[in-house]
Amino acid sequence: MKKIYWLILSLSVFACQKLPEGPQDIPDTPYVPRTELGKMVAKAPSVAHIYADSTFLLATGVDETDIHFQTSDYKVEHAFLLRIKLNTPGVKMKLVLPDDKDTYVVGARQTPSDMISLVDKPGRRVVAAVNADFWDTSNGKTRGPIHKDGTVLKDDFFYSSTLTDQAISFIGFDYDGLPVIRDSAYYRPHQSEFRDLTGSGVLVVKDEGVVPASFSAYSPWRHPRNVVGYTADRQTLYFMIVDGRQPTWSEGMLYWEMGEMMKALGCVWASNLDGGGSAMLVIRHPTVDVYQLRNRAADGCERAVVSCWMVTVDEP
């Protein structure tokens, strides 16, 4: 009889306890970021809590950091940060088109891994690849300009009033291999200065380190994202790929959230590249000489895209 009494009493106490109504009611787990980049992004106003972070070296001057975190809006996210130290001997950025062609073919698309298979070779090893510009899904036309190895293959922006997030900026590399991100108005008078270049989208950091006060002219929804930025000395380049459309894994991010994270990394200019199912990071595994899709792409596999930015190193 006593056992029944204590069982009823225990159930009554449990029933009177307040159950969590959302992430805000779940206490934080005690975790201190362990990596250099994890500690930096933890200071961003858009990051409320980091659950896990890890870093590994892909090559001298190139590393990748995975961060599992919660935003200030209680959204769980997974981000993959690729850091390239451009002043490292042998490290270079390369723009690659489908079939590694030196001509622009409207509608041509290929997965990053297939592009890598045509570029990677002894003396010029590919250590990472990230998708680049947006494209019109109805005809495959690239939305921004294209410069490849010093040749201008396309010199216009294909802007659409229904897709205001696209074809409004660019990421380029000058003949010294240094990055430049600016809006589309800057492109025409400076076109001859860039060796490699693709279009990009919303500027999430601009004017030497300012996150815009409003992004009301652009999409207000969370999506998988891919953003690129660089530091004031233009010697450190970052790509940040954030998974999305997977609520139990990663919901996707908003522009202001990405801007705050890129600013926390020290970026003075940063722009959004093609995201959604195109947000992909393919790396050369650091211990096994194979290539792998590092993030959980929204399509569940690699998507064929119109262009990729690749990191190459001078290795046998």
C-alpha positions, 0 to 999 in steps of 0.5 A: 500500500505504501508503494502505491502511495509513493508512486501516486505522490511522485506522479503528482509532483512530476505532473505539477512541474512546468514542461519546456515550451521551447528552446528558450526553456532548455538550459544551456549545456556548459561548453566553451568553444575550443577552436580559434574560429569558434571563439571568434564567432561566439562573440557575434550578436547572432550567436547565442550558444555554441554546442560543439566546434572542431577544426582540421588542417586541409593543407598548409594555409587552409583549414576547415572549422565545423560549428554547431550552434544556436542563434539568438532567435533559438534556431539550431544551425550547423556551419562549415567555415573554410579559411584560406590564408592567401599569403601562404606560398603555393595557395591559390584561388581558381575559378572553375566552369563545367568541364574546366572549359575556358569558354562560357556555355549557357546552361552548362552545369556540373557537380563540384566533385566532377569539376575537381576530377578535371582540375586536380593533378600533381603540382596543382592539388585541389583541397576545397571547392565551393559553389559560386554564382547564381543562375537562372533555373529556367535556362541555366544562364549565369546571373553575374559576370565571369572572368577566368584566368584573365579572360572576360567571358561574360561582362554583365549582370542578369538582374531580375526584379523578382529575385532581388537577392541576386546579381547585385555584387561580385567577388573577384581576384586581382592580378596579385591574387587579392580579393575584392567584393563590391556592388555591381555599380563598381564593376564596370569602371574597374572591370580590367583589374580582375583576373578571376571573378563571378557575380554574387548577391546581398552584401552582408558586410560592406564599407570596411566592416559595417553590417547593413542596418536593414535587409528588408529589400531581400528575402526574409526567410531562412535558407541554406547559405554560402557567404564569402568575405575577407579581412582588412589586409585582404590576406585571409579569405573565408567561406561560410556554408550553413546548412538549412531546410533540415529542422532537426539538423540546421534551419538556415540563416538570415542575412543579418545573422551571417553578416554579424558572424562574418564581422566577428571573423574580422571580415570587412566585406562579405557577400552572399553566393548561391545558396539553397541546394547549391550551398556545398563545400567539398574538401579533400579529406585530410587523412585519406586522399578522397574528396567528400561533400562536407556539409549536408546539402539540402538536396541530399547530394551534390547539385550540378552548378554553373561555377565553383571557387576552388582552393589549390596548393602546389603539392605533388 
